[in-house]
Amino acid sequence: MVSIQIAFLGTGLMGGPMATNLLKAGFDVKLWNRTRSKAEALESHGGVVVDTPAEAVEGADYILSILDSGPVVKEVFFESGADKKMKKGAVFVDMASIPPSMAREHAEHLKGLGVHHLDAPVSGGSLGAAEASLAIMAGGDKAAFQQAEADGIFKPLGRTTHVGPAGSGQLVKLSNQVMVAVNITGVAQAMLLASAGGADPAMIPVALSGGHGDSRVLQEHGQRMLDRRFIPGAPMRNFIKDIDTCLAEAKSLGMSLPVLEKAAEYYRELYDEGKTQWDHSAWLLALERHSDGVRMGDGPDVGPED
């Protein structure tokens, strides 16, 4: 049996555990990361670290990339010339969150090089990456998706769904981010309301478990709010990038997202004061600031630098 060769670009907060799970599943993986030490941490699992993206992608059957943003994908993969080093018939799986229009441009460009493209962003945060329970939404060539499924490259990462043509994965990820943002704001408001009125906010996730108000956001991010510990599963900087893309995409389609627009104002307050790496559940802090000093709990606020 011929082994499947995978190139993995970006071994940070999300990519590190994802690449680790691919290695543990027995795939041959070449690794590249801008900060080399983050990739070298995976050598103990059998990963091979290379110096450039071009070295990583050469000869690979699948190129999985989870980089910071659309401009970074363009710089690292296209402007570096790495795209020209891919073999014909390879599949580039872009798991970063980028604008749908950019995903379509990349797909068209790679088609001209004889390379398949899937835009396959993920949801589930660093915990989902570590637990191999990510929700992966893939747009692009369905035959390439089905081959990737048959080759098992997504199984060590989570659950994958093909959602439409090129750019559709990014559209569904934007939909996810709208729901996550609104859900986080709802959880923060509900828990602060209960706490201010005298109820025990720690019992809210317990009492609502299984009810219509329950959600993963309530159980995970609600606990972060209770602990006032905002170590990122998803840093504010990346989340605001996605929110801005959501709002821009909605505008281009002639629609508005009024609840998201209001939530974004509070997120930007936190970003502008330097909480760029705090978890997005820190939205609670902005809500408290706008609530005449009402505060949930009396513990200190803990961020990633503390």
Kinemage of the C-alpha trace (Angstrom):
@kinemage 1
@onewidth
@group {chain A} dominant
@subgroup {mainchain}
@vectorlist {calphas} color= white
{ca met a 1} P 0.000 0.000 0.000
{ca val a 2} L 1.362 3.404 -1.024
{ca ser a 3} L 1.456 5.800 1.895
{ca ile a 4} L -0.362 9.109 1.640
{ca gln a 5} L 1.929 12.117 1.853
{ca ile a 6} L 0.589 15.164 3.690
{ca ala a 7} L 2.069 18.641 3.932
{ca phe a 8} L 0.844 20.666 6.888
{ca leu a 9} L 1.316 24.441 6.961
{ca gly a 10} L 0.734 26.248 10.245
{ca thr a 11} L 1.319 24.458 13.561
{ca gly a 12} L 0.023 27.074 15.991
{ca leu a 13} L -2.846 26.992 18.489
{ca met a 14} L -5.097 24.992 16.159
{ca gly a 15} L -2.655 23.479 13.688
{ca gly a 16} L -0.341 21.961 16.288
{ca pro a 17} L -2.863 19.492 17.744
{ca met a 18} L -4.392 18.851 14.303
{ca ala a 19} L -1.022 17.865 12.836
{ca thr a 20} L -0.292 15.782 15.929
{ca asn a 21} L -3.505 13.812 15.406
{ca leu a 22} L -2.614 13.148 11.763
{ca leu a 23} L 0.799 11.857 12.842
{ca lys a 24} L -0.745 9.659 15.522
{ca ala a 25} L -3.070 8.233 12.863
{ca gly a 26} L -0.007 7.056 10.936
{ca phe a 27} L 0.196 9.588 8.103
{ca asp a 28} L 3.529 10.779 6.734
{ca val a 29} L 3.499 14.517 7.425
{ca lys a 30} L 5.933 17.248 6.435
{ca leu a 31} L 5.549 20.325 8.607
{ca trp a 32} L 6.174 24.008 8.082
{ca asn a 33} L 5.551 26.917 10.422
{ca arg a 34} L 6.846 30.477 10.313
{ca thr a 35} L 8.141 30.018 13.871
{ca arg a 36} L 10.086 26.810 13.296
{ca ser a 37} L 10.190 25.783 16.967
{ca lys a 38} L 6.416 25.250 16.972
{ca ala a 39} L 6.792 22.701 14.194
{ca glu a 40} L 9.841 21.096 15.791
{ca ala a 41} L 7.730 20.331 18.860
{ca leu a 42} L 5.964 17.715 16.702
{ca glu a 43} L 9.110 15.870 15.641
{ca ser a 44} L 8.716 13.522 18.587
{ca his a 45} L 5.500 12.266 16.952
{ca gly a 46} L 7.296 11.537 13.684
{ca gly a 47} L 6.776 14.786 11.801
{ca val a 48} L 9.437 16.018 9.385
{ca val a 49} L 10.099 19.753 9.664
{ca val a 50} L 11.163 21.697 6.565
{ca asp a 51} L 12.382 25.236 6.036
{ca thr a 52} L 9.967 26.528 3.404
{ca pro a 53} L 6.353 25.996 2.289
{ca ala a 54} L 7.658 24.913 -1.126
{ca glu a 55} L 9.667 22.091 0.474
{ca ala a 56} L 6.612 20.994 2.418
{ca val a 57} L 4.217 20.768 -0.525
{ca glu a 58} L 6.569 19.127 -3.043
{ca gly a 59} L 5.391 15.576 -3.687
{ca ala a 60} L 2.490 15.801 -1.241
{ca asp a 61} L -0.876 14.232 -2.049
{ca tyr a 62} L -2.672 16.616 0.290
{ca ile a 63} L -1.659 20.031 1.516
{ca leu a 64} L -3.487 21.067 4.675
{ca ser a 65} L -3.072 24.689 5.602
{ca ile a 66} L -4.434 26.471 8.667
{ca leu a 67} L -2.859 29.906 8.544
{ca asp a 68} L -3.833 33.173 10.165
{ca ser a 69} L -5.823 34.934 7.449
{ca gly a 70} L -6.420 35.342 3.735
{ca pro a 71} L -3.450 37.674 3.205
{ca val a 72} L -1.170 35.228 5.032
{ca val a 73} L -2.398 32.332 2.865
{ca lys a 74} L -1.652 34.440 -0.220
{ca glu a 75} L 1.831 35.343 1.039
{ca val a 76} L 2.874 31.912 2.315
{ca phe a 77} L 1.415 29.760 -0.408
{ca phe a 78} L 0.980 31.775 -3.586
{ca glu a 79} L 3.490 34.641 -3.453
{ca ser a 80} L 6.240 32.285 -2.246
{ca gly a 81} L 5.801 30.099 -5.320
{ca ala a 82} L 4.833 27.045 -3.263
{ca asp a 83} L 1.735 26.608 -5.435
{ca lys a 84} L 3.979 25.886 -8.422
{ca lys a 85} L 5.698 23.050 -6.531
{ca met a 86} L 2.560 20.983 -6.033
{ca lys a 87} L 2.164 17.890 -8.144
{ca lys a 88} L -0.773 17.614 -10.534
{ca gly a 89} L -3.758 15.949 -8.944
{ca ala a 90} L -2.803 17.035 -5.430
{ca val a 91} L -5.477 18.541 -3.192
{ca phe a 92} L -4.945 21.825 -1.391
{ca val a 93} L -7.175 21.959 1.702
{ca asp a 94} L -7.335 25.504 3.034
{ca met a 95} L -8.606 25.325 6.614
{ca ala a 96} L -8.042 29.000 7.411
{ca ser a 97} L -10.993 31.384 7.716
{ca ile a 98} L -10.781 33.667 4.683
{ca pro a 99} L -13.318 35.609 2.577
{ca pro a 100} L -15.415 33.389 0.269
{ca ser a 101} L -14.384 35.440 -2.765
{ca met a 102} L -10.722 34.752 -2.005
{ca ala a 103} L -11.399 31.018 -1.700
{ca arg a 104} L -13.008 31.074 -5.146
{ca glu a 105} L -10.007 32.911 -6.603
{ca his a 106} L -7.626 30.357 -5.112
{ca ala a 107} L -9.699 27.464 -6.449
{ca glu a 108} L -9.696 28.922 -9.966
{ca his a 109} L -5.952 29.596 -9.856
{ca leu a 110} L -5.115 26.069 -8.690
{ca lys a 111} L -7.451 24.526 -11.272
{ca gly a 112} L -5.208 26.072 -13.919
{ca leu a 113} L -2.248 24.263 -12.322
{ca gly a 114} L -4.015 20.898 -12.297
{ca val a 115} L -4.492 21.011 -8.508
{ca his a 116} L -7.765 20.502 -6.638
{ca his a 117} L -8.900 22.986 -3.984
{ca leu a 118} L -11.126 22.608 -0.948
{ca asp a 119} L -11.940 25.502 1.357
{ca ala a 120} L -12.494 23.667 4.616
{ca pro a 121} L -12.505 25.967 7.666
{ca val a 122} L -13.115 24.494 11.096
{ca ser a 123} L -15.054 25.166 14.271
{ca gly a 124} L -14.397 23.807 17.730
{ca gly a 125} L -11.424 25.803 18.963
{ca ser a 126} L -8.200 24.419 20.349
{ca leu a 127} L -10.109 21.921 22.508
{ca gly a 128} L -11.855 20.487 19.451
{ca ala a 129} L -8.517 20.354 17.633
{ca ala a 130} L -6.940 18.403 20.481
{ca glu a 131} L -9.921 16.053 20.840
{ca ala a 132} L -10.268 15.476 17.065
{ca ser a 133} L -13.859 16.698 17.311
{ca leu a 134} L -13.724 19.683 14.974
{ca ala a 135} L -16.652 20.544 12.730
{ca ile a 136} L -15.127 20.854 9.256
{ca met a 137} L -17.182 22.483 6.502
{ca ala a 138} L -15.815 21.884 3.019
{ca gly a 139} L -16.557 23.704 -0.209
{ca gly a 140} L -15.148 22.885 -3.613
{ca asp a 141} L -14.718 19.932 -5.949
{ca lys a 142} L -16.964 17.176 -4.592
{ca ala a 143} L -14.947 14.397 -6.204
{ca ala a 144} L -11.784 15.689 -4.495
{ca phe a 145} L -13.675 15.838 -1.208
{ca gln a 146} L -14.903 12.277 -1.592
{ca gln a 147} L -11.366 11.084 -2.358
{ca ala a 148} L -10.047 12.870 0.727
{ca glu a 149} L -12.765 11.189 2.786
{ca ala a 150} L -11.889 7.813 1.298
{ca asp a 151} L -8.208 8.389 2.090
{ca gly a 152} L -9.181 9.165 5.683
{ca ile a 153} L -7.354 12.471 6.024
{ca phe a 154} L -10.213 14.200 7.851
{ca lys a 155} L -11.023 11.395 10.287
{ca pro a 156} L -8.194 12.246 12.748
{ca leu a 157} L -9.404 15.857 12.814
{ca gly a 158} L -13.161 15.688 13.272
{ca arg a 159} L -16.405 15.475 11.326
{ca thr a 160} L -16.498 16.812 7.760
{ca thr a 161} L -19.432 17.876 5.598
{ca his a 162} L -19.357 18.937 1.954
{ca val a 163} L -21.496 22.077 1.790
{ca gly a 164} L -21.284 23.219 -1.845
{ca pro a 165} L -18.995 24.657 -4.530
{ca ala a 166} L -15.839 26.712 -3.977
{ca gly a 167} L -16.311 29.352 -1.300
{ca ser a 168} L -19.198 27.517 0.370
{ca gly a 169} L -17.048 26.249 3.223
{ca gln a 170} L -16.151 29.838 4.046
{ca leu a 171} L -19.796 30.933 3.849
{ca val a 172} L -20.837 28.229 6.295
{ca lys a 173} L -17.941 29.162 8.593
{ca leu a 174} L -19.178 32.770 8.548
{ca ser a 175} L -22.634 31.473 9.461
{ca asn a 176} L -21.032 29.573 12.331
{ca gln a 177} L -19.264 32.710 13.537
{ca val a 178} L -22.522 34.679 13.510
{ca met a 179} L -24.109 32.010 15.705
{ca val a 180} L -21.117 31.749 18.027
{ca ala a 181} L -20.869 35.527 18.468
{ca val a 182} L -24.575 35.932 19.169
{ca asn a 183} L -24.570 32.890 21.466
{ca ile a 184} L -21.627 34.223 23.487
{ca thr a 185} L -23.377 37.564 23.923
{ca gly a 186} L -26.586 35.793 24.945
{ca val a 187} L -24.797 33.641 27.514
{ca ala a 188} L -22.972 36.660 28.960
{ca gln a 189} L -26.173 38.694 29.243
{ca ala a 190} L -28.175 35.834 30.755
{ca met a 191} L -25.552 34.924 33.333
{ca leu a 192} L -24.927 38.525 34.345
{ca leu a 193} L -28.678 39.119 34.689
{ca ala a 194} L -29.129 36.092 36.933
{ca ser a 195} L -26.077 36.972 39.008
{ca ala a 196} L -27.128 40.603 39.469
{ca gly a 197} L -30.557 39.481 40.667
{ca gly a 198} L -29.131 37.156 43.308
{ca ala a 199} L -29.167 33.746 41.630
{ca asp a 200} L -26.074 31.571 41.669
{ca pro a 201} L -24.646 31.944 38.142
{ca ala a 202} L -22.591 28.768 38.579
{ca met a 203} L -25.848 26.801 38.604
{ca ile a 204} L -27.075 28.171 35.266
{ca pro a 205} L -25.143 25.682 33.077
{ca val a 206} L -26.354 22.891 35.376
{ca ala a 207} L -29.985 23.999 35.513
{ca leu a 208} L -30.269 24.611 31.761
{ca ser a 209} L -28.445 21.460 30.666
{ca gly a 210} L -30.610 19.723 28.070
{ca gly a 211} L -33.037 22.629 27.801
{ca his a 212} L -33.575 24.980 24.888
{ca gly a 213} L -31.104 27.465 26.346
{ca asp a 214} L -28.307 24.915 26.586
{ca ser a 215} L -25.375 24.969 24.178
{ca arg a 216} L -21.706 24.147 23.963
{ca val a 217} L -21.074 27.875 24.273
{ca leu a 218} L -22.943 27.930 27.590
{ca gln a 219} L -21.067 24.928 28.943
{ca glu a 220} L -17.557 25.927 27.784
{ca his a 221} L -17.557 29.704 27.504
{ca gly a 222} L -19.996 30.097 30.368
{ca gln a 223} L -17.424 28.355 32.559
{ca arg a 224} L -14.712 30.714 31.329
{ca met a 225} L -16.939 33.627 32.323
{ca leu a 226} L -17.619 32.121 35.751
{ca asp a 227} L -13.904 31.573 36.312
{ca arg a 228} L -13.090 34.954 34.737
{ca arg a 229} L -10.310 33.066 33.002
{ca phe a 230} L -10.037 34.103 29.364
{ca ile a 231} L -7.158 31.966 28.066
{ca pro a 232} L -7.978 31.574 24.386
{ca gly a 233} L -9.570 28.733 22.658
{ca ala a 234} L -10.203 31.396 20.004
{ca pro a 235} L -8.311 34.698 20.387
{ca met a 236} L -10.184 37.980 20.035
{ca arg a 237} L -7.981 39.071 17.127
{ca asn a 238} L -8.992 36.181 14.892
{ca phe a 239} L -12.625 36.340 15.926
{ca ile a 240} L -12.948 40.031 15.073
{ca lys a 241} L -11.347 39.293 11.684
{ca asp a 242} L -14.121 36.761 11.039
{ca ile a 243} L -16.836 39.128 12.273
{ca asp a 244} L -15.581 41.853 9.936
{ca thr a 245} L -15.683 39.344 7.072
{ca cys a 246} L -19.249 38.369 8.059
{ca leu a 247} L -20.393 41.984 7.992
{ca ala a 248} L -18.633 42.703 4.694
{ca glu a 249} L -20.125 39.601 3.082
{ca ala a 250} L -23.614 40.501 4.317
{ca lys a 251} L -23.239 44.004 2.907
{ca ser a 252} L -22.143 42.630 -0.460
{ca leu a 253} L -25.324 40.515 -0.495
{ca gly a 254} L -27.534 43.509 0.322
{ca met a 255} L -28.497 42.422 3.832
{ca ser a 256} L -27.779 43.492 7.399
{ca leu a 257} L -26.823 41.563 10.538
{ca pro a 258} L -27.985 44.017 13.229
{ca val a 259} L -27.388 41.833 16.300
{ca leu a 260} L -23.891 40.947 15.124
{ca glu a 261} L -23.188 44.629 14.393
{ca lys a 262} L -23.984 45.555 17.996
{ca ala a 263} L -21.991 42.646 19.405
{ca ala a 264} L -19.055 43.712 17.246
{ca glu a 265} L -18.962 47.141 18.919
{ca tyr a 266} L -18.196 45.537 22.285
{ca tyr a 267} L -15.646 43.158 20.783
{ca arg a 268} L -13.815 46.084 19.207
{ca glu a 269} L -13.706 47.932 22.542
{ca leu a 270} L -11.818 45.003 24.043
{ca tyr a 271} L -9.554 44.714 21.013
{ca asp a 272} L -8.733 48.424 21.051
{ca glu a 273} L -7.682 48.276 24.694
{ca gly a 274} L -5.184 45.530 23.938
{ca lys a 275} L -7.073 42.300 24.658
{ca thr a 276} L -6.269 40.986 21.193
{ca gln a 277} L -5.226 37.530 22.416
{ca trp a 278} L -7.946 37.084 25.055
{ca asp a 279} L -10.623 34.484 24.448
{ca his a 280} L -13.731 35.838 22.743
{ca ser a 281} L -15.810 34.950 25.822
{ca ala a 282} L -14.230 38.082 27.359
{ca trp a 283} L -17.170 39.904 25.711
{ca leu a 284} L -18.566 39.674 29.262
{ca leu a 285} L -16.070 42.333 30.360
{ca ala a 286} L -17.425 44.885 27.892
{ca leu a 287} L -20.984 44.034 28.914
{ca glu a 288} L -20.136 44.634 32.584
{ca arg a 289} L -18.561 47.965 31.693
{ca his a 290} L -21.816 49.036 30.057
{ca ser a 291} L -23.913 47.783 33.001
{ca asp a 292} L -23.075 50.439 35.610
{ca gly a 293} L -20.420 48.320 37.257
{ca val a 294} L -22.514 45.167 37.683
{ca arg a 295} L -20.028 42.304 37.849
{ca met a 296} L -20.294 38.520 38.023
{ca gly a 297} L -18.115 37.139 40.817
{ca asp a 298} L -15.287 38.827 42.624
{ca gly a 299} L -12.237 37.009 41.271
{ca pro a 300} L -9.543 38.666 39.141
{ca asp a 301} L -9.695 38.686 35.342
{ca val a 302} L -7.066 36.327 33.935
{ca gly a 303} L -5.831 36.738 30.362
{ca pro a 304} L -3.253 34.834 28.309
{ca glu a 305} L -0.391 37.031 29.486
{ca asp a 306} L -1.134 36.468 33.193
